[in-house]
Amino acid sequence: MEHYIKQAISPDDELINFGIYQDRTTTLSYVQISLAIALLINSRALDFVVTGCSSGQGMMLACNTFSNIQCGYIPTPQDAYLFSHINDGNVVSFPLGLNWGWSGEINFSETMKTLFTKPWGKGYPTGEAKHKIKNTKEVKDPNQLTKKAMLSFLPDLNPELLIPVLNYDPVFDFIVKNGTDHELIDTLRKIKVERNK
């Protein structure tokens, strides 16, 4: 799958694989993965994530519980195009088990190619572009107002959910090295040290 995403992205973009390894020993639930995604985005360590689960729906819902996350469900190239050109979010969830049979890799490849067709956020169809861009902003603004900021709930988050994510070095180390929200990064470091005593 990483191969198809590499083919789809711009040569100027960098692809980082945080968990699809053949020799992987760490197991995180899809809820923990959604938290890791939220930390990566909110720390500003990166700006876009491709993820998924068996149906794609659970991951989308889990990701959308966090502030600054707008995750779309993209089972087809049409969904990918509409998400990138209208919704202009920062996470996509693909069904990795549902309808994955003969030609499943072709659908995934074409969906990724369509997703990464630029420019994003231009609206669609052309005659409705201005209206669609306005609607997208109307979704994003309340999203920030109605969801708690990461810093406000991290110290109270169930350690069984949070600590495995902080102990997953590929994600934690990337956030510390590349994130620009230093207050969030300092909080994550502090929680990790305190909870691992």
Secondary structure, DSSP 4 states (H G I P E B T S, - for coil): -HHHHHHHS-TTS----SS--TT------HHHHHHHHHHHHHTTS-S-EEEEESSSHHHHHHHTTSTT--EEE-SSHHHHHHIIIII--SEEEEESSTT-STTHHHHHHHHHHHHT-SS-S--SSGGGHHHHHHHHHHHHHHHHHHS--HHHHGGGS-HHHHHHHHT-HHHHHHHHHH---HHHHHHHHHHHHHHT-
